Amino acid sequence: MPERSPRVLIVGGGAAGRACAQELRARGFAGSIQIVDAEPGGAIDRTLVDKALLPGLLTREQIALPPIEGVVVTAGEAIAVDFGTKTVEFRDGRRLAADAVVIASGAVPRRPDGIDVASEVQLHRLHTAHDAGALRESIPQAAGRRVAVIGAGFSGTELASHYVDAGAEVVLVGRSAMPLAGALGSEISPRLAALQRGRTDARLGTTVHAITPCGARARLSLSDGSSVEVDAVILAHGAVPATDWAGSPDGIRVDDRLRWSERGWYAAGSAAYIASGGMRLTTDHWNAAVAQGQHAARTILHDFLDAEDPGPYRPTTGFNLRAFGSTISVRGLRSPDGSERPAAWPIAPPQPDAVLTEFVDAHGELTGVAGFNAGAAVARVASSIG
Ligand SMILES: Cc1cc2nc3c(=O)[nH]c(=O)nc-3n(C[C@H](O)[C@H](O)[C@H](O)COP(=O)(O)OP(=O)(O)OC[C@H]3O[C@@H](n4cnc5c(N)ncnc54)[C@H](O)[C@@H]3O)c2cc1C
């Protein structure tokens, strides 16, 4: 343990990196904390990119994350790590050394691998503030336009709902006939599919083979042999860890305390994954990234300043998917070796079509809960997740 207070360097100042810094300060950590972040214009609340920036409800400045007292935040892109000297190298030539380094560089949109995309076709993504601006420019008036959304998961469904509300005809292409089944279970996933089919031209269980120009439009050729012409194409088929730069393109594998392989190195949020019992636990949600950032902070305090061991990180947070007038809420996790069952309602079902499913592990312990139009009940059941 260093005799002086340890220096903490956090790469990435989004949900996880910022929460790590805040937790360290909240627990009285007196050493230096430096965040270096590559987001053009500074880190943002990414959850608002589709909900507030795209519809023009808020500006880039309004979704910027505010400063944290006692934490130095600078702009910069990390390009390499050096375990030996415990330094991180940045594109601007800086090499920053620290006692504890937290990798919290998030994720980037998945590339359209496997799709033959003609170079003339413009593909949109929605990850950064710049992406939201480009989409607004490309589709200034959605009414009467046909928009393809590739990916029928969380982001794709919210995007499809946005464009349907704005008057567009949406072609929603999803690889699985049971969207988000891994997270929602067998009762709620079909409800989501029914919503998608009811409000969009949903092509579920289908993939895109090729995207070619067709006058001012683009033509999607699908795996079922059909094709469809659209005015704009948005890729929303997931994200991959933004960790190439750290020599770990598949993400940073951490232990259950969020330690990377070498002493003094940690990772949290979408950049990290925990491998346990043949399962790869990743986080794709804001609150989970925050919880991991906080957990990494408590591990650092334990490792360097003999604070209490925080114990293993257990996912208890979740997400709400709001689309087409319905809300799907999830807390905790569906364990791959566990099972699902209808949950006993802790309160009266709020509406006749509400569904509540709980997930238990192989020992029957509650690991998660999901609800369709049942947010309050989900929150009640979630309070029992161990
Ligand atoms: C459009 C959209 C809508 C979403 N909506 C929701 C929602 O409603 N609810 C929900 O729970 N989740 C939502 N999410 C997911 C949520 O935003 C992420 O799970 C969360 O931001 C992950 O936190 P993070 O800290 O790992 O990454 P981020 O918050 O993305 O932060 C990572 C930071 O690291 C920076 N960085 C990347 N590479 C480097 C580098 N080499 N050097 C330095 N800095 C680097 C990035 O610029 C970024 O600022 C949404 C995501 C998107 C894209």
The ligand as an ORCA input file, in Angstrom:
! r2SCAN-3c Opt
* xyz 0 1
  C     -29.446      5.823    -27.148
  C     -29.264      5.103    -25.846
  C     -30.305      5.098    -24.914
  C     -30.170      4.424    -23.708
  N     -31.201      4.437    -22.832
  C     -31.085      3.776    -21.663
  C     -32.154      3.767    -20.714
  O     -33.218      4.334    -20.952
  N     -31.972      3.119    -19.536
  C     -30.800      2.479    -19.250
  O     -30.694      1.916    -18.162
  N     -29.762      2.473    -20.116
  C     -29.868      3.085    -21.312
  N     -28.836      3.087    -22.201
  C     -27.585      2.380    -21.842
  C     -26.732      3.235    -20.893
  O     -26.568      4.516    -21.426
  C     -25.390      2.560    -20.687
  O     -25.633      1.262    -20.166
  C     -24.479      3.318    -19.728
  O     -24.229      4.617    -20.202
  C     -23.169      2.555    -19.551
  O     -22.348      3.282    -18.701
  P     -20.767      3.283    -18.915
  O     -20.206      4.182    -17.871
  O     -20.281      1.904    -19.014
  O     -20.585      3.931    -20.370
  P     -20.866      5.440    -20.816
  O     -21.907      6.063    -19.959
  O     -21.067      5.401    -22.268
  O     -19.488      6.169    -20.472
  C     -18.276      5.774    -21.097
  C     -17.439      7.023    -21.312
  O     -16.122      6.626    -21.673
  C     -15.679      7.443    -22.749
  N     -14.649      6.700    -23.499
  C     -14.808      5.729    -24.410
  N     -13.601      5.325    -24.875
  C     -12.677      6.068    -24.219
  C     -11.257      6.117    -24.279
  N     -10.521      5.299    -25.073
  N     -10.614      7.002    -23.474
  C     -11.319      7.834    -22.640
  N     -12.667      7.819    -22.568
  C     -13.339      6.941    -23.332
  C     -16.946      7.684    -23.564
  O     -16.798      8.819    -24.407
  C     -17.976      7.883    -22.457
  O     -18.081      9.232    -22.043
  C     -28.949      3.741    -23.416
  C     -27.897      3.751    -24.350
  C     -28.068      4.412    -25.561
  C     -26.933      4.402    -26.558
*
